[in-house]
Amino acid sequence: MITHLLRAGIFLASAALGLIVADLILDDFTIVWSRWWEFLLCIVIFALVQTVLSWLAEKILHRYLPVLVGGVGILSTLISLLIVVLLPADGIRIDGLVGWIAGGVIVWLVAAIAMIVLSKILLKDRKQQSARK
């Protein structure tokens, strides 16, 4: 149970980090910091949508189009960004083609790297503790 909560926390943190890095690097990708509660809502919705889309797309593509399985992460990131931007909450704004394409790639890449690094750091101790018991 604790491991599942840790994994969820790691996924939320990595999604937030990806969004923040995109905001820092790109002029067309904006987090509305004055509405921080809406940004937090956007993070949660982004993470949930991406999780469901990734799982669903991987199941479908793995069966029918296995060649495209590698693109599931970036595709689910772009669709999740679209859904979050279309929400009435004004936590994230993306303008222009560069904002969408570069923003999607940055969010996907940073979130993936953060997920790997945070998982190794935070879940490593849990594995070692389980092995000792």
N, CA, C and O atoms as a GROMACS GRO file, in nm:
protein
  532
    1MET      N    1   0.083  -0.119   0.000
    1MET     CA    2   0.000   0.000   0.000
    1MET      C    3   0.087   0.126   0.000
    1MET      O    4   0.063   0.218  -0.078
    2ILE      N    5   0.186   0.128   0.086
    2ILE     CA    6   0.274   0.244   0.093
    2ILE      C    7   0.353   0.259  -0.037
    2ILE      O    8   0.376   0.371  -0.083
    3THR      N    9   0.393   0.148  -0.096
    3THR     CA   10   0.466   0.154  -0.223
    3THR      C   11   0.378   0.213  -0.333
    3THR      O   12   0.427   0.290  -0.416
    4HIS      N   13   0.249   0.178  -0.335
    4HIS     CA   14   0.158   0.235  -0.435
    4HIS      C   15   0.142   0.385  -0.416
    4HIS      O   16   0.139   0.461  -0.513
    5LEU      N   17   0.132   0.428  -0.291
    5LEU     CA   18   0.122   0.572  -0.263
    5LEU      C   19   0.251   0.644  -0.303
    5LEU      O   20   0.247   0.755  -0.356
    6LEU      N   21   0.364   0.580  -0.276
    6LEU     CA   22   0.493   0.638  -0.318
    6LEU      C   23   0.500   0.652  -0.470
    6LEU      O   24   0.543   0.754  -0.522
    7ARG      N   25   0.458   0.548  -0.539
    7ARG     CA   26   0.459   0.552  -0.686
    7ARG      C   27   0.368   0.664  -0.739
    7ARG      O   28   0.404   0.734  -0.833
    8ALA      N   29   0.251   0.679  -0.679
    8ALA     CA   30   0.159   0.786  -0.720
    8ALA      C   31   0.221   0.923  -0.693
    8ALA      O   32   0.212   1.013  -0.776
    9GLY      N   33   0.283   0.937  -0.578
    9GLY     CA   34   0.351   1.063  -0.545
    9GLY      C   35   0.466   1.093  -0.640
    9GLY      O   36   0.485   1.207  -0.682
   10ILE      N   37   0.540   0.990  -0.674
   10ILE     CA   38   0.651   1.006  -0.769
   10ILE      C   39   0.598   1.048  -0.906
   10ILE      O   40   0.655   1.135  -0.971
   11PHE      N   41   0.489   0.987  -0.948
   11PHE     CA   42   0.432   1.021  -1.079
   11PHE      C   43   0.381   1.165  -1.079
   11PHE      O   44   0.402   1.237  -1.177
   12LEU      N   45   0.314   1.207  -0.972
   12LEU     CA   46   0.266   1.345  -0.963
   12LEU      C   47   0.383   1.443  -0.961
   12LEU      O   48   0.379   1.546  -1.028
   13ALA      N   49   0.487   1.411  -0.885
   13ALA     CA   50   0.604   1.499  -0.878
   13ALA      C   51   0.675   1.508  -1.012
   13ALA      O   52   0.718   1.616  -1.052
   14SER      N   53   0.688   1.397  -1.082
   14SER     CA   54   0.756   1.400  -1.212
   14SER      C   55   0.673   1.476  -1.315
   14SER      O   56   0.729   1.547  -1.398
   15ALA      N   57   0.540   1.463  -1.311
   15ALA     CA   58   0.454   1.539  -1.401
   15ALA      C   59   0.467   1.689  -1.372
   15ALA      O   60   0.479   1.770  -1.464
   16ALA      N   61   0.465   1.725  -1.244
   16ALA     CA   62   0.480   1.866  -1.206
   16ALA      C   63   0.614   1.920  -1.252
   16ALA      O   64   0.622   2.031  -1.305
   17LEU      N   65   0.719   1.843  -1.233
   17LEU     CA   66   0.853   1.886  -1.274
   17LEU      C   67   0.860   1.906  -1.425
   17LEU      O   68   0.917   2.005  -1.472
   18GLY      N   69   0.802   1.816  -1.502
   18GLY     CA   70   0.800   1.830  -1.648
   18GLY      C   71   0.727   1.956  -1.691
   18GLY      O   72   0.774   2.028  -1.780
   19LEU      N   73   0.613   1.985  -1.628
   19LEU     CA   74   0.537   2.105  -1.661
   19LEU      C   75   0.613   2.232  -1.623
   19LEU      O   76   0.612   2.329  -1.697
   20ILE      N   77   0.677   2.230  -1.507
   20ILE     CA   78   0.753   2.347  -1.462
   20ILE      C   79   0.873   2.373  -1.552
   20ILE      O   80   0.900   2.488  -1.585
   21VAL      N   81   0.944   2.269  -1.591
   21VAL     CA   82   1.060   2.287  -1.680
   21VAL      C   83   1.015   2.344  -1.815
   21VAL      O   84   1.080   2.432  -1.870
   22ALA      N   85   0.903   2.294  -1.868
   22ALA     CA   86   0.852   2.348  -1.994
   22ALA      C   87   0.817   2.496  -1.979
   22ALA      O   88   0.840   2.575  -2.070
   23ASP      N   89   0.760   2.533  -1.864
   23ASP     CA   90   0.728   2.673  -1.837
   23ASP      C   91   0.854   2.759  -1.831
   23ASP      O   92   0.855   2.871  -1.881
   24LEU      N   93   0.959   2.707  -1.772
   24LEU     CA   94   1.084   2.782  -1.760
   24LEU      C   95   1.157   2.798  -1.893
   24LEU      O   96   1.220   2.901  -1.916
   25ILE      N   97   1.148   2.699  -1.980
   25ILE     CA   98   1.224   2.700  -2.106
   25ILE      C   99   1.149   2.772  -2.218
   25ILE      O  100   1.211   2.844  -2.297
   26LEU      N  101   1.018   2.754  -2.226
   26LEU     CA  102   0.941   2.803  -2.341
   26LEU      C  103   0.857   2.925  -2.306
   26LEU      O  104   0.794   2.931  -2.200
   27ASP      N  105   0.856   3.023  -2.396
   27ASP     CA  106   0.771   3.141  -2.378
   27ASP      C  107   0.624   3.109  -2.406
   27ASP      O  108   0.535   3.171  -2.350
   28ASP      N  109   0.600   3.011  -2.494
   28ASP     CA  110   0.463   2.976  -2.534
   28ASP      C  111   0.396   2.877  -2.440
   28ASP      O  112   0.281   2.840  -2.461
   29PHE      N  113   0.465   2.833  -2.338
   29PHE     CA  114   0.413   2.736  -2.241
   29PHE      C  115   0.413   2.807  -2.106
   29PHE      O  116   0.519   2.835  -2.050
   30THR      N  117   0.294   2.837  -2.054
   30THR     CA  118   0.286   2.922  -1.936
   30THR      C  119   0.205   2.856  -1.824
   30THR      O  120   0.094   2.809  -1.845
   31ILE      N  121   0.264   2.855  -1.707
   31ILE     CA  122   0.191   2.816  -1.587
   31ILE      C  123   0.144   2.946  -1.522
   31ILE      O  124   0.222   3.038  -1.503
   32VAL      N  125   0.016   2.952  -1.489
   32VAL     CA  126  -0.041   3.071  -1.427
   32VAL      C  127  -0.021   3.058  -1.276
   32VAL      O  128  -0.104   3.001  -1.205
   33TRP      N  129   0.091   3.113  -1.229
   33TRP     CA  130   0.129   3.096  -1.088
   33TRP      C  131   0.036   3.168  -0.993
   33TRP      O  132   0.025   3.131  -0.876
   34SER      N  133  -0.032   3.273  -1.041
   34SER     CA  134  -0.126   3.344  -0.953
   34SER      C  135  -0.247   3.258  -0.920
   34SER      O  136  -0.319   3.285  -0.824
   35ARG      N  137  -0.268   3.154  -0.999
   35ARG     CA  138  -0.376   3.058  -0.973
   35ARG      C  139  -0.315   2.921  -0.943
   35ARG      O  140  -0.343   2.823  -1.012
   36TRP      N  141  -0.232   2.915  -0.840
   36TRP     CA  142  -0.155   2.794  -0.810
   36TRP      C  143  -0.245   2.673  -0.781
   36TRP      O  144  -0.207   2.560  -0.811
   37TRP      N  145  -0.362   2.696  -0.722
   37TRP     CA  146  -0.451   2.585  -0.692
   37TRP      C  147  -0.504   2.522  -0.821
   37TRP      O  148  -0.527   2.401  -0.827
   38GLU      N  149  -0.523   2.604  -0.924
   38GLU     CA  150  -0.567   2.549  -1.052
   38GLU      C  151  -0.452   2.473  -1.120
   38GLU      O  152  -0.475   2.374  -1.190
   39PHE      N  153  -0.330   2.520  -1.098
   39PHE     CA  154  -0.214   2.446  -1.151
   39PHE      C  155  -0.203   2.309  -1.083
   39PHE      O  156  -0.175   2.210  -1.149
   40LEU      N  157  -0.225   2.304  -0.952
   40LEU     CA  158  -0.223   2.175  -0.882
   40LEU      C  159  -0.333   2.082  -0.935
   40LEU      O  160  -0.310   1.962  -0.952
   41LEU      N  161  -0.450   2.138  -0.962
   41LEU     CA  162  -0.558   2.058  -1.021
   41LEU      C  163  -0.517   2.008  -1.159
   41LEU      O  164  -0.545   1.893  -1.195
   42CYS      N  165  -0.451   2.093  -1.237
   42CYS     CA  166  -0.403   2.054  -1.370
   42CYS      C  167  -0.302   1.940  -1.360
   42CYS      O  168  -0.302   1.849  -1.444
   43ILE      N  169  -0.215   1.944  -1.260
   43ILE     CA  170  -0.116   1.837  -1.243
   43ILE      C  171  -0.186   1.704  -1.217
   43ILE      O  172  -0.153   1.602  -1.279
   44VAL      N  173  -0.281   1.705  -1.127
   44VAL     CA  174  -0.352   1.581  -1.092
   44VAL      C  175  -0.429   1.528  -1.212
   44VAL      O  176  -0.423   1.408  -1.242
   45ILE      N  177  -0.501   1.615  -1.281
   45ILE     CA  178  -0.578   1.570  -1.398
   45ILE      C  179  -0.484   1.523  -1.508
   45ILE      O  180  -0.510   1.421  -1.571
   46PHE      N  181  -0.375   1.597  -1.532
   46PHE     CA  182  -0.276   1.558  -1.633
   46PHE      C  183  -0.223   1.418  -1.602
   46PHE      O  184  -0.217   1.333  -1.691
   47ALA      N  185  -0.184   1.394  -1.478
   47ALA     CA  186  -0.128   1.264  -1.439
   47ALA      C  187  -0.231   1.152  -1.455
   47ALA      O  188  -0.198   1.045  -1.505
   48LEU      N  189  -0.354   1.177  -1.413
   48LEU     CA  190  -0.457   1.074  -1.426
   48LEU      C  191  -0.488   1.042  -1.572
   48LEU      O  192  -0.496   0.926  -1.610
   49VAL      N  193  -0.505   1.146  -1.653
   49VAL     CA  194  -0.536   1.125  -1.795
   49VAL      C  195  -0.421   1.053  -1.863
   49VAL      O  196  -0.442   0.961  -1.942
   50GLN      N  197  -0.299   1.095  -1.834
   50GLN     CA  198  -0.184   1.031  -1.897
   50GLN      C  199  -0.172   0.885  -1.856
   50GLN      O  200  -0.139   0.800  -1.940
   51THR      N  201  -0.198   0.855  -1.732
   51THR     CA  202  -0.192   0.716  -1.686
   51THR      C  203  -0.294   0.630  -1.760
   51THR      O  204  -0.260   0.522  -1.809
   52VAL      N  205  -0.417   0.677  -1.767
   52VAL     CA  206  -0.523   0.600  -1.832
   52VAL      C  207  -0.494   0.587  -1.982
   52VAL      O  208  -0.505   0.478  -2.038
   53LEU      N  209  -0.456   0.698  -2.046
   53LEU     CA  210  -0.427   0.692  -2.190
   53LEU      C  211  -0.309   0.601  -2.222
   53LEU      O  212  -0.313   0.525  -2.318
   54SER      N  213  -0.204   0.610  -2.142
   54SER     CA  214  -0.087   0.525  -2.166
   54SER      C  215  -0.123   0.378  -2.155
   54SER      O  216  -0.085   0.296  -2.239
   55TRP      N  217  -0.196   0.344  -2.051
   55TRP     CA  218  -0.236   0.205  -2.030
   55TRP      C  219  -0.324   0.157  -2.145
   55TRP      O  220  -0.303   0.049  -2.200
   56LEU      N  221  -0.424   0.237  -2.179
   56LEU     CA  222  -0.518   0.200  -2.284
   56LEU      C  223  -0.449   0.190  -2.420
   56LEU      O  224  -0.468   0.093  -2.493
   57ALA      N  225  -0.370   0.290  -2.454
   57ALA     CA  226  -0.301   0.291  -2.583
   57ALA      C  227  -0.202   0.176  -2.594
   57ALA      O  228  -0.191   0.113  -2.700
   58GLU      N  229  -0.132   0.147  -2.486
   58GLU     CA  230  -0.035   0.038  -2.490
   58GLU      C  231  -0.105  -0.096  -2.511
   58GLU      O  232  -0.057  -0.180  -2.586
   59LYS      N  233  -0.219  -0.116  -2.446
   59LYS     CA  234  -0.294  -0.240  -2.463
   59LYS      C  235  -0.341  -0.255  -2.608
   59LYS      O  236  -0.327  -0.361  -2.669
   60ILE      N  237  -0.397  -0.148  -2.661
   60ILE     CA  238  -0.450  -0.154  -2.798
   60ILE      C  239  -0.337  -0.165  -2.899
   60ILE      O  240  -0.341  -0.251  -2.987
   61LEU      N  241  -0.237  -0.079  -2.888
   61LEU     CA  242  -0.128  -0.078  -2.987
   61LEU      C  243  -0.044  -0.205  -2.980
   61LEU      O  244   0.000  -0.256  -3.083
   62HIS      N  245  -0.022  -0.255  -2.860
   62HIS     CA  246   0.059  -0.376  -2.846
   62HIS      C  247  -0.005  -0.492  -2.921
   62HIS      O  248   0.064  -0.579  -2.976
   63ARG      N  249  -0.136  -0.493  -2.922
   63ARG     CA  250  -0.206  -0.602  -2.989
   63ARG      C  251  -0.217  -0.582  -3.140
   63ARG      O  252  -0.197  -0.675  -3.218
   64TYR      N  253  -0.249  -0.457  -3.182
   64TYR     CA  254  -0.278  -0.434  -3.324
   64TYR      C  255  -0.165  -0.366  -3.402
   64TYR      O  256  -0.146  -0.396  -3.520
   65LEU      N  257  -0.090  -0.277  -3.338
   65LEU     CA  258   0.017  -0.204  -3.406
   65LEU      C  259   0.140  -0.196  -3.316
   65LEU      O  260   0.174  -0.088  -3.268
   66PRO      N  261   0.208  -0.308  -3.293
   66PRO     CA  262   0.320  -0.308  -3.199
   66PRO      C  263   0.434  -0.213  -3.236
   66PRO      O  264   0.514  -0.176  -3.150
   67VAL      N  265   0.442  -0.174  -3.362
   67VAL     CA  266   0.548  -0.082  -3.405
   67VAL      C  267   0.532   0.055  -3.339
   67VAL      O  268   0.631   0.125  -3.316
   68LEU      N  269   0.409   0.092  -3.307
   68LEU     CA  270   0.381   0.225  -3.252
   68LEU      C  271   0.386   0.233  -3.100
   68LEU      O  272   0.365   0.340  -3.044
   69VAL      N  273   0.413   0.123  -3.033
   69VAL     CA  274   0.413   0.122  -2.886
   69VAL      C  275   0.512   0.222  -2.827
   69VAL      O  276   0.485   0.281  -2.722
   70GLY      N  277   0.624   0.243  -2.893
   70GLY     CA  278   0.724   0.338  -2.843
   70GLY      C  279   0.676   0.481  -2.838
   70GLY      O  280   0.728   0.560  -2.760
   71GLY      N  281   0.579   0.517  -2.920
   71GLY     CA  282   0.528   0.654  -2.924
   71GLY      C  283   0.414   0.680  -2.828
   71GLY      O  284   0.359   0.790  -2.826
   72VAL      N  285   0.377   0.581  -2.749
   72VAL     CA  286   0.264   0.596  -2.658
   72VAL      C  287   0.287   0.708  -2.557
   72VAL      O  288   0.196   0.785  -2.529
   73GLY      N  289   0.406   0.716  -2.503
   73GLY     CA  290   0.435   0.816  -2.400
   73GLY      C  291   0.418   0.958  -2.449
   73GLY      O  292   0.352   1.038  -2.383
   74ILE      N  293   0.477   0.989  -2.563
   74ILE     CA  294   0.466   1.125  -2.616
   74ILE      C  295   0.324   1.156  -2.661
   74ILE      O  296   0.276   1.268  -2.642
   75LEU      N  297   0.257   1.058  -2.719
   75LEU     CA  298   0.119   1.078  -2.763
   75LEU      C  299   0.026   1.102  -2.644
   75LEU      O  300  -0.057   1.193  -2.648
   76SER      N  301   0.040   1.022  -2.540
   76SER     CA  302  -0.045   1.040  -2.422
   76SER      C  303  -0.014   1.172  -2.352
   76SER      O  304  -0.103   1.234  -2.293
   77THR      N  305   0.113   1.217  -2.358
   77THR     CA  306   0.149   1.347  -2.300
   77THR      C  307   0.080   1.460  -2.375
   77THR      O  308   0.024   1.550  -2.313
   78LEU      N  309   0.083   1.456  -2.508
   78LEU     CA  310   0.020   1.561  -2.588
   78LEU      C  311  -0.132   1.565  -2.568
   78LEU      O  312  -0.190   1.672  -2.557
   79ILE      N  313  -0.194   1.449  -2.564
   79ILE     CA  314  -0.340   1.444  -2.543
   79ILE      C  315  -0.374   1.492  -2.402
   79ILE      O  316  -0.473   1.563  -2.384
   80SER      N  317  -0.294   1.454  -2.304
   80SER     CA  318  -0.318   1.499  -2.166
   80SER      C  319  -0.303   1.650  -2.155
   80SER      O  320  -0.381   1.716  -2.087
   81LEU      N  321  -0.202   1.705  -2.223
   81LEU     CA  322  -0.185   1.851  -2.224
   81LEU      C  323  -0.305   1.919  -2.287
   81LEU      O  324  -0.354   2.020  -2.237
   82LEU      N  325  -0.353   1.864  -2.396
   82LEU     CA  326  -0.470   1.921  -2.463
   82LEU      C  327  -0.590   1.924  -2.370
   82LEU      O  328  -0.660   2.025  -2.361
   83ILE      N  329  -0.615   1.814  -2.301
   83ILE     CA  330  -0.728   1.807  -2.208
   83ILE      C  331  -0.712   1.907  -2.095
   83ILE      O  332  -0.809   1.975  -2.059
   84VAL      N  333  -0.593   1.917  -2.039
   84VAL     CA  334  -0.569   2.010  -1.928
   84VAL      C  335  -0.586   2.155  -1.973
   84VAL      O  336  -0.641   2.237  -1.899
   85VAL      N  337  -0.538   2.187  -2.093
   85VAL     CA  338  -0.551   2.324  -2.142
   85VAL      C  339  -0.697   2.359  -2.173
   85VAL      O  340  -0.737   2.474  -2.158
   86LEU      N  341  -0.776   2.262  -2.214
   86LEU     CA  342  -0.916   2.287  -2.245
   86LEU      C  343  -1.005   2.296  -2.121
   86LEU      O  344  -1.121   2.335  -2.131
   87LEU      N  345  -0.953   2.260  -2.006
   87LEU     CA  346  -1.030   2.270  -1.882
   87LEU      C  347  -1.064   2.415  -1.851
   87LEU      O  348  -0.990   2.506  -1.890
   88PRO      N  349  -1.174   2.438  -1.782
   88PRO     CA  350  -1.206   2.575  -1.742
   88PRO      C  351  -1.103   2.632  -1.643
   88PRO      O  352  -1.089   2.754  -1.630
   89ALA      N  353  -1.032   2.546  -1.574
   89ALA     CA  354  -0.926   2.591  -1.483
   89ALA      C  355  -0.816   2.657  -1.567
   89ALA      O  356  -0.782   2.609  -1.676
   90ASP      N  357  -0.763   2.765  -1.517
   90ASP     CA  358  -0.667   2.843  -1.594
   90ASP      C  359  -0.526   2.823  -1.538
   90ASP      O  360  -0.456   2.921  -1.515
   91GLY      N  361  -0.486   2.700  -1.516
   91GLY     CA  362  -0.356   2.673  -1.456
   91GLY      C  363  -0.242   2.668  -1.554
   91GLY      O  364  -0.128   2.699  -1.519
   92ILE      N  365  -0.271   2.629  -1.679
   92ILE     CA  366  -0.167   2.615  -1.783
   92ILE      C  367  -0.221   2.673  -1.913
   92ILE      O  368  -0.337   2.651  -1.950
   93ARG      N  369  -0.135   2.747  -1.982
   93ARG     CA  370  -0.168   2.800  -2.115
   93ARG      C  371  -0.057   2.760  -2.212
   93ARG      O  372   0.061   2.770  -2.180
   94ILE      N  373  -0.098   2.715  -2.330
   94ILE     CA  374   0.000   2.681  -2.434
   94ILE      C  375  -0.044   2.753  -2.562
   94ILE      O  376  -0.158   2.740  -2.606
   95ASP      N  377   0.050   2.828  -2.620
   95ASP     CA  378   0.021   2.903  -2.742
   95ASP      C  379   0.116   2.859  -2.852
   95ASP      O  380   0.233   2.831  -2.826
   96GLY      N  381   0.065   2.853  -2.973
   96GLY     CA  382   0.149   2.829  -3.090
   96GLY      C  383   0.195   2.685  -3.105
   96GLY      O  384   0.192   2.605  -3.011
   97LEU      N  385   0.237   2.656  -3.226
   97LEU     CA  386   0.282   2.522  -3.260
   97LEU      C  387   0.408   2.483  -3.183
   97LEU      O  388   0.422   2.369  -3.138
   98VAL      N  389   0.500   2.578  -3.167
   98VAL     CA  390   0.624   2.550  -3.092
   98VAL      C  391   0.592   2.517  -2.948
   98VAL      O  392   0.652   2.425  -2.891
   99GLY      N  393   0.501   2.591  -2.888
   99GLY     CA  394   0.462   2.563  -2.750
   99GLY      C  395   0.406   2.424  -2.733
   99GLY      O  396   0.435   2.355  -2.635
  100TRP      N  397   0.324   2.381  -2.830
  100TRP     CA  398   0.263   2.250  -2.822
  100TRP      C  399   0.364   2.138  -2.845
  100TRP      O  400   0.371   2.042  -2.768
  101ILE      N  401   0.440   2.150  -2.952
  101ILE     CA  402   0.532   2.040  -2.986
  101ILE      C  403   0.649   2.035  -2.888
  101ILE      O  404   0.676   1.932  -2.828
  102ALA      N  405   0.719   2.148  -2.872
  102ALA     CA  406   0.834   2.150  -2.781
  102ALA      C  407   0.789   2.128  -2.637
  102ALA      O  408   0.857   2.060  -2.561
  103GLY      N  409   0.675   2.185  -2.600
  103GLY     CA  410   0.624   2.166  -2.465
  103GLY      C  411   0.592   2.020  -2.437
  103GLY      O  412   0.626   1.969  -2.330
  104GLY      N  413   0.527   1.955  -2.532
  104GLY     CA  414   0.496   1.812  -2.516
  104GLY      C  415   0.621   1.727  -2.501
  104GLY      O  416   0.627   1.639  -2.416
  105VAL      N  417   0.720   1.755  -2.584
  105VAL     CA  418   0.845   1.678  -2.578
  105VAL      C  419   0.918   1.704  -2.446
  105VAL      O  420   0.968   1.610  -2.383
  106ILE      N  421   0.924   1.830  -2.404
  106ILE     CA  422   0.994   1.863  -2.279
  106ILE      C  423   0.924   1.799  -2.160
  106ILE      O  424   0.988   1.739  -2.074
  107VAL      N  425   0.792   1.813  -2.154
  107VAL     CA  426   0.716   1.755  -2.042
  107VAL      C  427   0.736   1.604  -2.039
  107VAL      O  428   0.761   1.546  -1.933
  108TRP      N  429   0.725   1.540  -2.154
  108TRP     CA  430   0.741   1.394  -2.162
  108TRP      C  431   0.881   1.352  -2.120
  108TRP      O  432   0.896   1.259  -2.041
  109LEU      N  433   0.983   1.418  -2.173
  109LEU     CA  434   1.120   1.380  -2.145
  109LEU      C  435   1.158   1.404  -1.999
  109LEU      O  436   1.215   1.316  -1.934
  110VAL      N  437   1.128   1.523  -1.948
  110VAL     CA  438   1.162   1.554  -1.808
  110VAL      C  439   1.085   1.465  -1.712
  110VAL      O  440   1.142   1.415  -1.615
  111ALA      N  441   0.956   1.443  -1.739
  111ALA     CA  442   0.877   1.357  -1.651
  111ALA      C  443   0.929   1.213  -1.652
  111ALA      O  444   0.934   1.148  -1.548
  112ALA      N  445   0.969   1.165  -1.769
  112ALA     CA  446   1.022   1.028  -1.778
  112ALA      C  447   1.154   1.015  -1.701
  112ALA      O  448   1.173   0.919  -1.626
  113ILE      N  449   1.243   1.111  -1.719
  113ILE     CA  450   1.371   1.107  -1.646
  113ILE      C  451   1.348   1.120  -1.497
  113ILE      O  452   1.408   1.047  -1.418
  114ALA      N  453   1.261   1.213  -1.457
  114ALA     CA  454   1.232   1.231  -1.314
  114ALA      C  455   1.170   1.106  -1.254
  114ALA      O  456   1.200   1.070  -1.140
  115MET      N  457   1.084   1.041  -1.330
  115MET     CA  458   1.019   0.918  -1.282
  115MET      C  459   1.124   0.810  -1.255
  115MET      O  460   1.118   0.742  -1.153
  116ILE      N  461   1.218   0.795  -1.347
  116ILE     CA  462   1.323   0.694  -1.331
  116ILE      C  463   1.411   0.726  -1.210
  116ILE      O  464   1.436   0.641  -1.126
  117VAL      N  465   1.457   0.851  -1.204
  117VAL     CA  466   1.549   0.891  -1.096
  117VAL      C  467   1.480   0.884  -0.960
  117VAL      O  468   1.534   0.826  -0.866
  118LEU      N  469   1.360   0.941  -0.950
  118LEU     CA  470   1.289   0.940  -0.821
  118LEU      C  471   1.254   0.798  -0.778
  118LEU      O  472   1.261   0.764  -0.660
  119SER      N  473   1.216   0.714  -0.874
  119SER     CA  474   1.184   0.575  -0.840
  119SER      C  475   1.307   0.502  -0.786
  119SER      O  476   1.298   0.428  -0.688
  120LYS      N  477   1.421   0.523  -0.851
  120LYS     CA  478   1.544   0.458  -0.803
  120LYS      C  479   1.581   0.505  -0.663
  120LYS      O  480   1.624   0.426  -0.579
  121ILE      N  481   1.565   0.634  -0.638
  121ILE     CA  482   1.602   0.690  -0.508
  121ILE      C  483   1.503   0.648  -0.399
  121ILE      O  484   1.542   0.598  -0.294
  122LEU      N  485   1.375   0.670  -0.424
  122LEU     CA  486   1.274   0.650  -0.319
  122LEU      C  487   1.228   0.506  -0.304
  122LEU      O  488   1.195   0.463  -0.193
  123LEU      N  489   1.225   0.431  -0.411
  123LEU     CA  490   1.178   0.293  -0.401
  123LEU      C  491   1.291   0.195  -0.373
  123LEU      O  492   1.265   0.080  -0.335
  124LYS      N  493   1.415   0.238  -0.390
  124LYS     CA  494   1.530   0.153  -0.361
  124LYS      C  495   1.531   0.114  -0.213
  124LYS      O  496   1.555  -0.002  -0.178
  125ASP      N  497   1.506   0.212  -0.127
  125ASP     CA  498   1.504   0.184   0.016
  125ASP      C  499   1.392   0.087   0.054
  125ASP      O  500   1.410   0.003   0.141
  126ARG      N  501   1.277   0.099  -0.013
  126ARG     CA  502   1.165   0.010   0.015
  126ARG      C  503   1.201  -0.134  -0.025
  126ARG      O  504   1.165  -0.228   0.046
  127LYS      N  505   1.270  -0.151  -0.138
  127LYS     CA  506   1.310  -0.284  -0.182
  127LYS      C  507   1.411  -0.346  -0.087
  127LYS      O  508   1.404  -0.464  -0.054
  128GLN      N  509   1.506  -0.263  -0.042
  128GLN     CA  510   1.607  -0.313   0.050
  128GLN      C  511   1.544  -0.352   0.184
  128GLN      O  512   1.584  -0.451   0.244
  129GLN      N  513   1.449  -0.276   0.231
  129GLN     CA  514   1.381  -0.308   0.356
  129GLN      C  515   1.301  -0.436   0.343
  129GLN      O  516   1.298  -0.518   0.435
  130SER      N  517   1.236  -0.455   0.229
  130SER     CA  518   1.158  -0.577   0.206
  130SER      C  519   1.248  -0.700   0.200
  130SER      O  520   1.211  -0.807   0.246
  131ALA      N  521   1.368  -0.683   0.141
  131ALA     CA  522   1.462  -0.794   0.127
  131ALA      C  523   1.517  -0.836   0.263
  131ALA      O  524   1.546  -0.954   0.285
  132ARG      N  525   1.530  -0.741   0.354
  132ARG     CA  526   1.585  -0.772   0.487
  132ARG      C  527   1.486  -0.849   0.574
  132ARG      O  528   1.528  -0.920   0.666
  133LYS      N  529   1.359  -0.836   0.547
  133LYS     CA  530   1.259  -0.902   0.634
  133LYS      C  531   1.247  -1.048   0.609
  133LYS      O  532   1.167  -1.115   0.675
   0.00000   0.00000   0.00000
